[in-house]
Amino acid sequence: MDNHVGNTTRNIVDTKPKVTARDVNVYYGEKHALKNVSIDVPERSVMAFIGPSGCGKSTFLRCINRMNDTIPICRVTGEIKVDDRDIHDPKLDVVQLRARIGMVFQKPNPFPKSIWDNVAYGPRLHGLARSKADLDAIVEDSLTKAGLWKEVKDRLQDSGTGLSGGQQQRLCIARAIAVDPEVILMDEPCSALDPIATAHIEELIDHLRSRFTIIIVTHSMQQASRVSQRTAFFHLGILVEEGATEQIFTNPQETRTQDYITGRFG
């Protein structure tokens, strides 16, 4: 048991942090939505953010690829680094940042284009392929990694919106990994899916963590315990506790974590 981890962020075992956050605060107008969050996210692993609705977990997730920049009343303070590079550096291209840090949303949102075009869109936009053959190879590789190639290889020109919900979400994951990101953010990626499609996505997350750093927001504690190596518990805009997933679920250091996990609130 990893009891020593507690809610410290220093004892991340065996792997260097990919993402580091220090004293991150988020304000929506007058509302102080996220308070002094400091955390290290280890490289090539899955970290789950858990907590009741409105606790700040999705707000923090959106800080990591600067999606909150798109909300006029939102203000973010503090420091977030990816590989020691400050994501708020004025010289940093936000478009390039979002290519490095892919995002998969709660509701599958394929473009109203062909399956092939959905996956080829990012590599084409970022100039990652010299030819149609290069794009074909990226599309096949991304769909294979997303566990979708065998199901769609004979209908790549069909619309992505014609796929089932679970297939659409895997298409969105293929679209995210087609630009070879370093981090993949997933905001409740299974909440709109049935149990079988959810199991597919969970298997996929487990498979992808050998190549990518994955951060997943989930309402499902069972899902967090199945897919993640580390878990962070948020409550009322505060990061209450972070540690090895097994330790958070079996021996949390904080009473609020214990109360949430045992269903006393949330």
Secondary structure, DSSP 8 states (H G I E B T S, - for coil): --GGGTT-SS---SS-EEEEEEEEEEEETTEEEEEEEEEEEESSSEEEEE-STTSSHHHHHHHHTTGGGGSTTEEEEEEEEETTEETT-TTS-HHHHHHHEEEE-SS----SSBHHHHHHHHHHHTT--SSHHHHHHHHHHHHHHTT-HHHHTT-TTSBGGGS-HHHHHHHHHHHHHTT--SEEEEESTTTTS-HHHHHHHHHHHHHHTTTSEEEEE-S-HHHHHHH-SEEEEEETTEEEEEEEHHHHHHS-SSHHHHHHHTTS--
